[in-house]
Amino acid sequence: MGKPKVLLLGKIDHATASWNALSDVAELVTAQAKNRAEFIEECTSGRLDGVVIICDRAPSSLAVTGKYDEELIQALPKTLKFICHNGAGYDNINVSACTARSILVSNCPNVVDDATADTAIFLILAALRGFNNGIMAIRNGTWKGAVPPPPLGHDPQGKVLGILGMGGIGRNLKKKAEAFGMSVIYYNRKQLDVEQADGAEYVSFDDLLARSDVLSLNLPLNAGTRNIISTPEFEKMKDGVVIVNTARGGVMDEAALVDALNTGKVLSVGLDVYQQEPNIHPGLVSNPHVCLLPHMGTSTVEVSTVHRLSFNKMGMLIQMG
Ligand SMILES: O=CC(=O)O
């Protein structure tokens, strides 16, 4: 019997040696397709027959696969057994459709905790302090910007940080935020045990909305969390609340956020993720109180280097049969 085939979708920049080392135990193949239609055609033409594992390097794979929806999953090679998704969030994969085809799906949680929590800290500071006003003004050649100048920002010290979703990233953010003098409350589907909560106060969803000076979204996107923050939720928040989203754009209603910014209910926002990436609601782009990043929360050499280990593990799994 030949070696099992592993199909790489997307680019590898920092784990090339580990990827190549997999060839000891697997036949490494790449797709010729440049877009989803071509990929589906490539799968159905039989060129990828024999592929047992897909190594999905999101987001660079997205241009070729689009969402792993029912249509795509039905087209994948009949021999496929595993999809190894290199991100933490796997909302782009219809896991039920994979299960129906007996395809196992794995993701990479934990490795992104530091990088994502660091990004949340950056956005919290930027939004609280109004740094985006200054960043825009200095690049426009107007030094500190408008006359009269924009209102003074706020220190994180003494503020209540509400964390919605207290998984690995939420807990990592809690520790970092405490170093800036913030006190942390959280809401999660389940209350954490004492050790994991580490002093963070568990509150109801409504209390989280009502008590947070800064609200950080750190929960996965799924049918139950889509638009979990929308107009009724903004109404329950403090006037002048600051919101940061490093999770998925789909958990917050962007149009409702623009309205809440325009009325002053929300003072400022820090965003790394959007509902329809790479498109961003024009009301967010034009608002100087919104600090925007192009979904780069996990884009570090260290995260990519840890992904290397996942190739090594994939190799070991193949060897173990
Ligand atoms: O967004 C990045 C990830 O899900 O890892």
The ligand as a Gaussian input file, in Angstrom:
#p B3LYP/6-31G(d) Opt

LIG

0 1
 O       -9.167000      33.905000      13.310000
 C       -8.280000      33.140000      13.547000
 C       -8.487000      31.804000      14.053000
 O       -9.662000      31.367000      14.138000
 O       -7.495000      31.126000      14.375000

